[in-house]
Amino acid sequence: MTTDAHRRILLVAHPRRKEAHDLAADVVERLGKAGIDVVLVREEAIAMDVAGLANVRSADPDRPAAGCELVCVLGGDGTILRGAEMSRGTGAPLLGVNLGHVGFLAEAEREDLGATVDHIVDRSYTVEERLTLDVTVCTNGTQVYRSWALNEVTVEKASRERMLELTVEIDGRPLSTWGCDGVVLATPTGSTAYAFSAGGPVVWPDVEAILLVPISAHALFARPLVVGPESALGIEVVPATEGFGVLWSDGRRSVDLPPGARIDVTRSATPVRLARLTSSPFTDRLVAKFDLSIHGWRGAAARRDVTGP
């Protein structure tokens, strides 16, 4: 392992899972032996009982990833999305270690934690950029909300018993008005998350596109759409609709949508950078994460396994 006394890693762990805290303490110790400082949110450092260690530093509450070369996250996709909030715009790539179930955003599993730390120490990872979305909400012509998303922006009904009436607009032209439970506007990264559950397609992460997936729409034309990355998408809550809607960014940040509200979604100029430990194709990730059956496959790689090169 290489050492560098001035290196800093931001470590993020699930705030309430003891397993995450125990593993984080192990990571702090391993990185400390390699001469690497670990930056932690103060409350998490106290919960992990590592606040007094020599290589532990307190994160800046406003810019926790500032000065860090990497953000390492221990948890499920929700915790990794929290890490993305900290890393985005800093240049520091995000490396997720899955402690959840599917963990599509994670690059490593808990069983590989020791090897993952070795990769961090040796800087033996590549970095890829993932498209993100900017979203704004206006009511009565005034902007009342602005946020971003790595996975998706969702417009959903606020009350179970009422549906929303939404008009969808693409590149300044109206597409359709739907009575529905909502709409998912997703990135390729988010195509395996909420958009997938709503019936949308899986889109490879190197495809630049924006997905629009209606949720339980009562309409003849209500198919998932895939549009170009520079398209501008608009959603208007029909003024006569009954009840409120709610907008969620990555399921973490929300704002209420009264009748007449307008939502605009475009590609963001600021991507999220993800650290990759292997060059395995996305197909392999799909097979592993969804436990897909590949019984009977006789492709070229399988033939080489049997017959040799």
Long-range contacts (C-beta under 8 A, 24 or more apart in sequence): 1-34, 1-118, 1-121, 1-122, 2-34, 2-121, 2-122, 2-123, 3-34, 3-35, 3-36, 3-121, 4-35, 4-36, 5-35, 7-35, 7-36, 7-37, 7-69, 8-36, 8-37, 8-38, 8-39, 8-57, 8-67, 8-68, 8-69, 9-36, 9-37, 9-38, 9-39, 9-68, 9-69, 9-70, 9-71, 9-72, 9-120, 10-38, 10-39, 10-40, 10-59, 10-64, 10-65, 10-68, 10-70, 10-71, 10-72, 10-83, 10-86, 10-87, 10-92, 11-38, 11-39, 11-40, 11-44, 11-72, 11-73, 11-74, 12-41, 12-44, 12-71, 12-72, 12-73, 12-74, 12-75, 12-79, 12-82, 12-83, 12-86, 13-44, 13-48, 13-73, 13-74, 13-75, 13-79, 14-74, 14-75, 14-76, 14-79, 14-99, 15-43, 15-44, 15-47, 17-75, 17-99, 19-99, 20-74, 20-75, 20-79, 20-99, 21-47, 21-48, 21-49, 23-74, 23-97, 23-99, 23-110, 23-113, 24-48, 24-50, 24-74, 25-49, 25-50, 26-113, 27-72, 27-74, 27-113, 27-117, 28-53, 28-55, 28-56, 29-53, 30-114, 30-117, 31-55, 31-117, 31-120, 31-121, 34-121, 36-120, 36-121, 39-64, 39-65, 39-67, 39-68, 63-90, 65-90, 65-92, 66-90, 68-92, 69-123, 70-94, 70-95, 70-120, 70-275, 71-95, 72-97, 72-116, 72-120, 73-97, 74-99, 74-110, 75-99, 75-100, 76-100, 76-101, 76-103, 76-106, 77-102, 77-103, 77-104, 77-105, 77-106, 77-193, 78-251, 78-252, 80-105, 80-106, 81-105, 81-150, 81-151, 81-250, 81-251, 81-252, 82-252, 84-150, 84-250, 84-272, 85-252, 87-272, 87-273, 88-132, 88-148, 88-150, 88-270, 88-271, 88-272, 89-270, 91-273, 92-273, 93-125, 93-127, 93-273, 93-274, 93-275, 94-272, 94-273, 94-274, 94-275, 95-120, 95-125, 95-274, 95-275, 95-277, 102-289, 102-290, 103-289, 104-192, 104-193, 104-285, 104-289, 105-189, 105-274, 107-274, 107-275, 107-276, 107-277, 108-277, 116-277, 119-277, 124-277, 125-275, 125-276, 125-277, 126-275, 126-276, 126-279, 127-273, 127-274, 127-275, 127-276, 128-205, 128-273, 128-274, 128-276, 129-271, 129-272, 129-273, 129-274, 130-187, 130-188, 130-189, 130-205, 130-271, 130-272, 130-273, 130-274, 131-187, 131-188, 131-189, 131-208, 131-229, 131-267, 131-268, 131-271, 132-187, 132-267, 132-268, 132-270, 132-271, 132-272, 133-185, 133-187, 133-210, 133-265, 133-266, 133-267, 133-268, 134-265, 134-266, 134-267, 134-268, 134-269, 135-185, 135-247, 135-249, 135-263, 135-264, 135-265, 136-263, 136-264, 137-247, 137-255, 137-257, 137-261, 137-262, 137-263, 137-264, 138-261, 138-262, 138-264, 139-258, 139-260, 139-261, 139-262, 140-260, 144-255, 145-247, 145-255, 147-249, 147-253, 147-255, 148-249, 148-268, 148-270, 149-187, 149-190, 149-249, 149-250, 150-187, 150-189, 150-190, 150-250, 150-272, 151-186, 151-187, 151-189, 151-190, 151-193, 151-194, 151-250, 151-251, 152-184, 152-185, 152-186, 152-187, 152-190, 152-193, 152-194, 152-195, 152-250, 153-184, 153-185, 153-186, 153-247, 153-248, 153-249, 153-263, 153-265, 154-182, 154-183, 154-184, 154-185, 154-194, 154-215, 154-247, 154-248, 154-251, 155-182, 155-183, 155-185, 155-235, 155-237, 155-245, 155-246, 155-247, 155-257, 155-263, 156-181, 156-182, 156-215, 156-245, 156-246, 156-247, 156-248, 157-181, 157-182, 157-243, 157-245, 157-246, 158-243, 158-244, 158-245, 158-246, 158-256, 158-257, 159-243, 159-244, 162-242, 162-243, 163-216, 163-218, 164-237, 164-241, 164-243, 164-245, 165-237, 165-238, 165-240, 165-241, 166-235, 166-236, 166-237, 166-238, 166-241, 166-245, 167-235, 167-236, 167-238, 168-212, 168-233, 168-234, 168-235, 169-233, 169-234, 169-235, 169-236, 170-212, 170-225, 170-227, 170-231, 170-232, 170-233, 170-234, 171-231, 171-232, 172-232, 172-234, 176-219, 176-221, 176-222, 177-219, 177-238, 178-214, 178-217, 178-218, 178-219, 178-222, 179-217, 179-218, 179-219, 180-214, 180-215, 180-216, 180-217, 180-218, 180-219, 180-222, 181-215, 181-216, 181-217, 182-214, 182-215, 182-216, 182-245, 183-212, 183-213, 183-214, 183-215, 183-235, 184-211, 184-212, 184-213, 184-214, 184-215, 185-210, 185-211, 185-212, 185-213, 185-233, 185-235, 185-265, 186-210, 186-211, 186-213, 187-211, 189-272, 192-286, 192-289, 194-251, 195-224, 198-224, 199-224, 200-224, 201-226, 202-286, 204-282, 205-282, 206-282, 210-265, 210-267, 229-267, 230-267, 231-266, 232-264, 232-265, 232-266, 233-264, 233-265, 233-266, 234-262, 234-263, 234-264, 234-265, 235-262, 235-263, 235-265, 236-260, 236-261, 236-262, 236-263, 237-261, 237-262, 237-263
